[in-house]
């Protein structure tokens, strides 16, 4: 990690709930003894959740760096794209079918369980939460923040999983402080803050035909793959080579109705405040192409399925991971 990346990461931590957590913990000998006893004798019960073949495949793909988008248990278009890309970039025939050879290669990570326990901590429940937002973008410009709607939405997004699947795995959970819940054993959003790895010079590629993004390092290896949403026929992807000009965490969304393919003539526009439910999510990666960027979303379940107004949309966890790999000047190729 170079000095610029280190400073940017430190700044990001200060702007997030992770960086805002403060306070001192005073440890006495009695506390140490109790902690030692708890560590030695307390054991988590075995996880008895039965995973479908589709859920298993999605978790394995996510851990291999080939995002299936939201882990939802469906072998849909995003899972097929991720599987086909994994096969292609590992010199296998890209059939998009989970054949035995592909599963064997993916199963190399099975030394770790696919599910794990997670204890809900203070910052998970700290909020503030906003149960409901207006769909009207003009109304959203009047709000102070665009935070999560609930603890379960926050945790589901952190672990890349659909909230309905999270509830199915934890039917009795109330998602309260110190409660242990079952989650996918993937690199969570919190983990990404602390596991920044040196990737060297990278190039980002966005495929117009396949609605996918992948990142190659300076050796030509694919180190990230993710499904995307791009513009419809009224705002098609402009092919060419561009560069990253800015990386902004928790951005405001500059709502300009005139830039929309189907503008609301009654809207004046304005600034929609930051937050994970902001239309551009938790990260905006600006490009040397007017009005274009790579960004997150408030609706991860729609990535890869519905068109945008021109920009490239990823899930919040995928765009955050991408933002740890790129820097100012990184090339972004829009390819056919």
Number of C-alpha atoms within 10 A of each C-alpha: 14 8 8 11 17 12 12 15 17 13 13 17 16 12 13 14 14 14 12 11 11 7 5 5 6 5 8 8 8 9 11 11 11 11 11 12 11 11 10 9 7 9 8 8 7 8 12 8 11 9 13 10 12 17 20 17 24 28 25 25 23 24 17 19 18 26 27 28 30 28 29 21 19 17 17 12 15 24 28 19 24 24 27 21 23 25 21 14 13 14 9 13 14 17 15 18 15 17 9 9 11 20 15 12 13 20 16 11 13 10 7 10 11 18 18 16 16 15 14 17 13 12 13 20 18 11 15 13 16 13 9 10 15 9 8 9 20 20 14 21 19 12 14 11 19 25 20 23 17 18 21 20 16 20 24 22 22 20 21 29 25 20 18 13 16 23 17 12 19 16 10 9 14 13 19 16 15 13 13 18 21 18 22 25 18 20 17 17 19 14 12 15 17 10 10 15 10 11 14 12 14 21 18 24 18 24 18 19 9 13 20 22 22 19 20 17 16 11 9 10 12 20 16 20 27 28 30 31 24 27 20 14 11 12 16 15 21 15 13 11 15 17 19 20 16 14 20 15 20 20 22 23 18 14 19 16 18 13 12 14 15 10 11 14 8 8 15 11 17 18 17 24 21 22 22 23 21 25 24 29 29 24 30 24 25 20 22 16 14 7 10 18 22 23 29 29 24 21 17 21 16 17 25 24 15 12 20 20 19 22 21 27 29 31 30 26 27 26 24 22 18 23 18 20 24 22 20 15 13 17 20 22 18 17 15 12
